[in-house]
Amino acid sequence: MHIIYHNVFFNNMIHNISQTLIGATQRTFRGFLVWVLSTVLLSNIGSVLQAATLLTQNVFLLTTDGLRWQEVFGGAEAGLMTKEAGGVKDTNALAKDFWRNSAEARRAALLPFIWSKVAKEGQIWGHHAKGSVVQVTNGRNFSYPGYSEFLTGIADPRIESNDRKPNPNANVFQWLQTQKQFAGKVGASVSWGVIPWILNSDLAGFPVWSAFDVPEGTKKFNLSPVAQSLLDRTTMVWSDVSMDSFAGLATQEMVLQLHPRAFYTALGETDDWAHDSRYDLYLRSAHNFDRFVRELWEMVQSMPQYRNRTTFILSTDHGRGPAPVAWKSHGQAIPESGSIWVAILGPDTAALGERENTVKITQSQIAATVAAFLGEDFTAASPKSAKPIPGVVGR
């Protein structure tokens, strides 16, 4: 009704103005104004209708560091399930848990929730053999540039290291926190100690959990006393990466306490076990990531705020090299490590499953996709950022 009223109002206004003009000038000017006002109105109507049709009210971005697309789509790789190539301690136990005769069965054993739920009711990209490629575009193929790319939508050549330095670009969660409808409804839980700097947590204004020191001014989330006591008594394996179980637990506690609408969780063990030449623990960490995703999905689906109103986006910061040696690492010298994967599950994404023969997707498109599911346009606020992944928002 309001839109119709305004159309009548503007047309009457244009008519009254145009009556004071003569001949061709009158017709030209009136036609121009009608065209301008109609364009503006139709544009606004389109935006309103798109937002009104979205079922998603909450978005979770969940990543696990350096998980190869090869395992995501093919499961455990036989040549790496050995003591020599993969540093495997118990080859029989690993084979029992993850080896199957077909790639489809192997990937289902490794990532049962992703393949029984996410890929079945959502979409997954990145299987090169089926013509689906998701590409890192920062050219570095390591962590800080990768996290920054998918969080900000920008492949920034100025980011050259994993040092704890402020990110020169604003990320999508930082921006959502500035929007009235999301202020106080954003959060993050991270395993890698550098990510608070990538998130600009001191400026972002939303709570962040990390087991390590964070930038001064960060609104740091504190674990429950029991969980914190357990963390204090846990021997750290790496100096800047906590065990994934704690970031997962922090995520659950933050959801229960803060009821966020936009949340980011970053797990990290997959990358570090690969660097340590432990293919067995790399696989088990990937399996645990899948379990974390399942448990979080089941948790939010049990809560009225989230049930059938939540979208999960899954991905990683970079890929890895091929067997038998380069799988342990990644970087500019290993071009294969620029290939990653992404999966989406939610009420606004059609159940197209494993995508085949698609246009190339870039890591930089993830940031705007997060915002798009919430009915927001991140590229309008950050023009250098990439546009959302096409065809995933809206059935």
Secondary structure, 3 states (H helix, E strand, C coil): CHHHHHHHHHHHHHHHHHCCCCHHHHHHHHHHHHHHHHHHHHHHHHHHHHHHHCCCCEEEEEEECCCCHHHHHHCCCHHHCCHHHHCCCCHHHHHHHHCCCCHHHHHHHHCHHHHHHHHHHCEEECCHHHCCCEECCCCCCCHHHHHHHHHHCCCCCCCCCCCCCCCCCCCHHHHHHCCCCCCCCEEEEECECCHHHHCCHHHHCCCEECCCCCCCCCCECCCCHHHHHHHHCCCCCCCCECCHHHHHHHHHHHHHHHCCCEEEEEECHHHHHHHCCCHHHHHHHHHHHHHHHHHHHHHHHCCCCCCCCEEEEEECCCCCCCCCCHHHCCCCCCHHHHEECEEEECCCCCCCEECCCCCCEEHHHHHHHHHHHCCCCHHHHCCCCCCCCCCCCCC
